[in-house]
């Protein structure tokens, strides 16, 4: 939107705030990848400037961190660390997904199950897990079982509560329509309620995966010095701050790519209508 100005001279076109907002909106929708790349580039530039000031002796520049990241990839230390980290993460997320989705559906369909189980997971979700995770070592030691339980403790409540809310808030009009066509209770659940709740259930799985990443890193930092947590602890102890930041950045990168892949799988396989839309 433009308005003309005739004050002190010939008419000039002046962009209104609404016009600028519309232009930015068109830019975001027409070139989303370019906008994201630009925002990342701006963030990395600010990081580089802050590291060169420097704001702290322990804060490396972006280029130093990038060099350390590439070096850790080439010498195999980063891949070896993730080989140890991924195992309890996969086991814990698989158990949490199966148990969590099942419990969430049962709680959403049954008031009795909701009264019995929901308070437990609400408490678990609000509890300070960072303080509870070290207690696992007193029972299960510092091995694979302890790390897997740490993943389950953070991922399971998220998946259960999202599944429960999704089923409980399924579209009542669709359920009534199925009932009016003489649909059985099993048909209502399998053909109406669960398909209608599946987007929120899958969102819960993504959130559970993100929580599982937090759980496994906390376990490696607090329980047993292995995997990517051991890399962070070691490089911090010997003041290799660029390597320490590179390990932290790698966690963000791996979790982001994993969540993006999970979302792409949901869109392409389970919800193709969203892709067409």
C-alpha positions in Angstrom: 0.0 0.0 0.0 1.4 3.5 -1.0 0.2 7.0 -0.3 1.2 10.2 -2.1 2.8 13.1 -0.4 2.5 16.6 -1.9 4.1 18.5 1.0 7.1 20.8 0.0 7.5 19.5 -3.5 6.3 17.0 -6.1 4.3 14.0 -5.1 6.3 11.1 -3.6 5.3 7.5 -3.0 5.5 6.6 0.7 5.2 3.0 1.8 2.8 2.5 4.8 3.6 0.0 7.6 0.9 -2.2 6.2 2.6 -2.2 2.8 5.9 -3.3 4.3 4.2 -6.0 6.3 2.5 -7.3 3.2 5.9 -7.3 1.3 7.6 -9.2 4.1 4.7 -11.7 4.3 5.0 -12.4 0.5 8.8 -12.8 0.9 8.4 -15.4 3.7 5.8 -17.4 1.7 7.5 -17.2 -1.7 11.1 -17.8 -0.6 11.0 -19.7 2.8 14.4 -21.4 2.3 16.1 -18.2 1.4 14.6 -16.5 4.4 15.7 -19.3 6.8 19.2 -19.3 5.2 19.4 -15.5 5.7 18.4 -15.8 9.3 21.0 -18.5 10.0 23.6 -16.4 8.2 22.8 -13.4 10.4 23.0 -15.6 13.5 26.4 -17.0 12.5 27.7 -13.4 11.7 26.6 -12.2 15.2 28.2 -15.3 16.7 31.5 -14.6 14.9 31.5 -10.9 16.0 30.7 -11.9 19.6 33.6 -14.4 19.6 36.1 -11.9 18.2 35.2 -9.1 20.7 35.4 -11.4 22.7 32.6 -11.5 25.2 34.3 -14.3 27.1 37.6 -16.3 26.9 35.5 -19.5 26.9 33.3 -18.3 23.9 34.9 -19.3 20.6 34.1 -17.8 17.2 31.8 -19.5 14.8 34.7 -20.3 12.4 36.7 -21.9 15.2 33.7 -24.0 16.2 33.1 -24.9 12.6 36.7 -26.0 12.1 36.6 -28.0 15.3 33.3 -29.7 14.2 34.9 -30.7 10.8 38.0 -32.0 12.6 36.0 -34.1 15.0 34.0 -35.5 12.0 37.2 -36.4 10.1 39.0 -38.0 13.1 35.9 -40.1 13.8 35.5 -39.0 17.5 32.1 -37.4 16.8 30.7 -40.5 15.0 32.0 -42.8 17.6 30.4 -40.7 20.4 27.0 -40.8 18.6 27.3 -44.6 18.2 27.2 -44.8 21.9 24.5 -42.2 22.4 22.0 -43.4 19.7 21.6 -46.9 21.2 19.8 -46.0 24.4 17.9 -43.2 22.6 16.5 -45.6 20.0 15.5 -48.2 22.6 14.0 -45.7 24.9 12.0 -43.9 22.2 10.7 -47.2 20.8 9.5 -48.3 24.2 8.0 -44.9 25.0 6.2 -44.7 21.6 4.6 -48.2 21.9 3.6 -47.8 25.6 2.9 -44.1 25.4 0.5 -44.2 22.4 -1.3 -47.3 23.8 -1.7 -45.8 27.3 -2.8 -42.5 25.8 -5.5 -44.1 23.7 -6.8 -46.2 26.6 -6.9 -43.1 28.9 -8.7 -41.1 26.2 -11.3 -43.8 25.8 -11.8 -44.8 29.5 -12.6 -42.4 32.3 -11.4 -45.0 34.9 -8.1 -45.3 33.2 -7.8 -41.5 33.1 -8.5 -41.2 36.8 -5.9 -43.9 37.6 -3.1 -43.1 35.3 -3.3 -39.4 34.2 -2.2 -37.9 37.6 1.0 -40.0 37.6 2.1 -38.7 34.2 1.1 -35.2 35.0 3.4 -35.4 38.0 6.2 -37.0 36.0 6.0 -34.3 33.4 6.2 -31.5 35.9 8.9 -33.1 38.1 12.5 -31.9 37.9 14.0 -34.9 36.0 17.5 -33.5 36.1 17.4 -34.1 39.9 15.7 -37.5 39.6 18.0 -39.0 36.9 21.0 -39.5 39.2 18.8 -41.6 41.5 18.7 -44.2 38.7 22.4 -45.0 39.2 21.7 -46.3 42.8 19.4 -49.0 41.4 20.6 -49.7 37.8 24.2 -48.6 37.8 25.8 -46.6 35.0 25.1 -48.8 32.0 22.8 -49.0 29.1 19.7 -49.7 31.3 20.2 -46.4 33.3 20.5 -44.3 30.1 17.5 -46.0 28.5 15.4 -45.3 31.6 16.5 -41.7 31.5 15.1 -41.4 28.0 11.9 -43.1 28.9 11.4 -40.9 32.0 11.4 -37.7 29.8 9.8 -39.0 26.7 6.9 -41.2 28.0 4.9 -38.5 29.9 4.9 -36.3 26.8 3.7 -39.0 24.5 1.1 -40.4 26.9 -0.5 -37.0 27.6 -0.6 -35.9 24.0 -2.2 -39.2 22.9 -4.7 -38.9 25.8 -5.7 -35.4 24.9 -5.9 -36.2 21.2 -8.3 -39.1 21.7 -10.4 -37.3 24.3 -10.8 -34.3 22.0 -11.7 -36.3 18.8 -14.4 -34.7 16.7 -17.7 -35.7 18.4 -19.6 -35.0 15.2 -17.7 -37.7 13.3 -18.3 -40.1 16.2 -22.0 -39.3 16.1 -22.1 -39.8 12.4 -20.4 -43.2 12.7 -22.9 -44.2 15.4 -25.8 -43.1 13.2 -24.6 -45.4 10.5 -24.8 -48.3 12.9 -21.0 -48.4 13.4 -19.8 -50.6 16.2 -17.6 -49.3 19.1 -14.6 -50.9 17.5 -15.3 -49.2 14.2 -15.7 -45.9 15.9 -12.3 -46.2 17.5 -10.4 -47.6 14.6 -12.0 -45.7 11.7 -13.0 -42.3 13.3 -11.3 -41.6 16.7 -7.8 -42.7 16.1 -7.5 -41.3 12.5 -8.9 -38.0 13.8 -6.5 -38.0 16.7 -3.4 -39.1 14.7 -2.0 -35.6 13.9 -1.8 -34.7 17.6 -0.5 -38.2 18.5 2.3 -37.8 16.0 3.0 -34.3 17.3 3.4 -36.0 20.7 5.9 -38.5 19.2 8.0 -35.6 17.9 7.9 -33.9 21.3 8.8 -37.2 22.9 11.7 -37.6 20.6 13.0 -34.1 21.5 12.5 -34.9 25.2 14.4 -38.2 24.7 17.4 -36.3 23.3 17.4 -34.2 26.5 17.2 -37.4 28.6 20.1 -39.2 27.0 22.3 -36.2 27.1 21.5 -35.6 30.8 22.2 -39.2 31.5 25.6 -39.0 29.8 26.4 -35.8 31.7 25.1 -36.9 35.1 25.3 -40.7 35.1 28.0 -42.2 32.9 30.7 -40.4 30.9 30.1 -41.9 27.5 28.9 -40.8 24.1 28.4 -37.2 23.1 28.1 -36.2 26.8 31.6 -37.5 27.5 32.9 -35.4 24.6 31.4 -32.3 26.1 32.7 -33.0 29.6 36.2 -33.9 28.4 36.7 -30.8 26.2 35.3 -28.6 28.9 37.8 -30.1 31.4 40.8 -29.4 29.1 39.6 -26.0 28.0 39.0 -27.0 24.4 36.0 -24.7 24.1 35.7 -24.8 20.3 35.4 -28.6 20.5 33.0 -28.4 23.4 30.7 -25.9 21.4 31.0 -28.1 18.3 29.7 -31.1 20.3 26.8 -29.0 21.6 26.0 -27.7 18.2 26.1 -31.3 16.8 23.4 -32.3 19.3 21.1 -29.4 18.0 21.9 -30.3 14.4 21.2 -34.0 14.8 17.9 -33.5 16.8 16.7 -30.9 14.3 17.4 -33.2 11.3 15.8 -36.1 13.1 12.6 -34.2 13.9 12.5 -32.8 10.4 12.8 -36.3 9.0 10.0 -37.5 11.3 7.7 -34.7 10.2 8.5 -35.4 6.5 7.6 -39.1 7.1 4.3 -38.0 8.6 3.4 -35.8 5.7 4.5 -38.1 3.0 3.2 -41.4 4.3 0.6 -40.9 7.0 -1.0 -37.5 5.9 -0.5 -37.1 2.2 -3.5 -34.6 2.1 -1.4 -32.2 4.1 1.3 -32.3 1.4 -1.2 -31.6 -1.3 -2.7 -28.7 0.7 
